[in-house]
Amino acid sequence: MDYRKPAVFGENWSPSRYRVLPHFAAEQEVLARPDIRRILEIGCGNGWNMSRFAQDGHTAFGLDVVPERVALAVAHGPAMLGDGLRLPVGDGCLDMVYIQHVLHHIGDVERALAEVRRVLRPGGVLFLIETVEDNPIIHWGRRLYPKWRGDEINALFTFAGLAMMLSDAGFRVSRAGQYSILFWLWEVLPDLFPAMEKLTPTAVAVEERLQRVGRQFSAHCYFAATKEAWL
Ligand SMILES: C[S@@+](CC[C@H](N)C(=O)[O-])C[C@H]1O[C@@H](n2cnc3c(N)ncnc32)[C@H](O)[C@@H]1O
């Protein structure tokens, strides 16, 4: 996969595509909190999220397990080579951990969440975005092609199952939602066939209608989850 794209947030996407990504509103709410300053993105890929966080005045660090991706991410901020299962970060150092479409690669979810809990301060927030099998396209797609653009898929999730995992790991979910039914295809198709980008407004309109009746079949979900002080 070409992890250089999008090098800048939104560079190769039309703005209308974002209308079907409701997690941005929830994310902005967390980022606006004055106590959220130090952010680690686990599985930062090309680092484009770090640019967004830095633009807002946050101190953002990235971590990825693939050296070539870390080399790209440093263009957006401090990034280190490392494994989400053994974070090279002290206990309670961070206000927020951001994980976008990475848990299904990491595989050992229990251990990954325990590491996130360890590095967050009490009251710190995990913002998690994942792909879920509630959507039949994802369900069958994962079985037919158990990789995402070359990277192994090592765990499969449902929205309800992820909520339970977060609770078991000592997080209290404050915001969560499912989104994107058709949109998953729209992440892929216009990148493969650029002329299809012209159809994006139509695809977004169809997606918004589908969500009104079938949100439970969505392909993606997000959680804003606070580290509980107990344990
Ligand atoms: C689908 S990409 C998502 C990249 C970025 N979060 C985004 O949404 O644009 C998954 C990323 O997770 C990284 N990754 C996979 N396993 C990891 C692990 N155990 N620790 C840290 N990063 C990992 C991969 O190298 C890849 O960059």
PDBQT file of the ligand as one rigid body, heavy atoms in Angstrom, charges set to zero:
ROOT
HETATM    1  C1  LIG A 301      -4.638   0.233   8.130  1.00  0.00    +0.000 C 
HETATM    2  S1  LIG A 301      -3.168   1.030   8.678  1.00  0.00    +0.000 S 
HETATM    3  C2  LIG A 301      -3.842   2.467   9.493  1.00  0.00    +0.000 C 
HETATM    4  C3  LIG A 301      -2.876   3.616   9.536  1.00  0.00    +0.000 C 
HETATM    5  C4  LIG A 301      -3.418   4.888  10.221  1.00  0.00    +0.000 C 
HETATM    6  N1  LIG A 301      -3.812   4.630  11.582  1.00  0.00    +0.000 N 
HETATM    7  C5  LIG A 301      -4.563   5.430   9.424  1.00  0.00    +0.000 C 
HETATM    8  O1  LIG A 301      -5.718   5.217   9.779  1.00  0.00    +0.000 OA
HETATM    9  O2  LIG A 301      -4.306   6.065   8.403  1.00  0.00    +0.000 OA
HETATM   10  C6  LIG A 301      -2.624   0.025  10.052  1.00  0.00    +0.000 C 
HETATM   11  C7  LIG A 301      -1.303   0.494  10.646  1.00  0.00    +0.000 C 
HETATM   12  O3  LIG A 301      -1.039  -0.234  11.849  1.00  0.00    +0.000 OA
HETATM   13  C8  LIG A 301       0.321  -0.586  11.909  1.00  0.00    +0.000 C 
HETATM   14  N2  LIG A 301       0.489  -1.736  12.829  1.00  0.00    +0.000 N 
HETATM   15  C9  LIG A 301       0.141  -3.026  12.640  1.00  0.00    +0.000 A 
HETATM   16  N3  LIG A 301       0.453  -3.783  13.712  1.00  0.00    +0.000 NA
HETATM   17  C10 LIG A 301       1.010  -2.936  14.616  1.00  0.00    +0.000 A 
HETATM   18  C11 LIG A 301       1.561  -3.111  15.915  1.00  0.00    +0.000 A 
HETATM   19  N4  LIG A 301       1.591  -4.317  16.518  1.00  0.00    +0.000 N 
HETATM   20  N5  LIG A 301       2.056  -2.040  16.560  1.00  0.00    +0.000 NA
HETATM   21  C12 LIG A 301       2.051  -0.813  15.965  1.00  0.00    +0.000 A 
HETATM   22  N6  LIG A 301       1.557  -0.578  14.734  1.00  0.00    +0.000 NA
HETATM   23  C13 LIG A 301       1.046  -1.630  14.064  1.00  0.00    +0.000 A 
HETATM   24  C14 LIG A 301       0.653  -0.898  10.449  1.00  0.00    +0.000 C 
HETATM   25  O4  LIG A 301       2.023  -0.873  10.189  1.00  0.00    +0.000 OA
HETATM   26  C15 LIG A 301      -0.109   0.216   9.723  1.00  0.00    +0.000 C 
HETATM   27  O5  LIG A 301       0.649   1.384   9.591  1.00  0.00    +0.000 OA
ENDROOT
TORSDOF 0
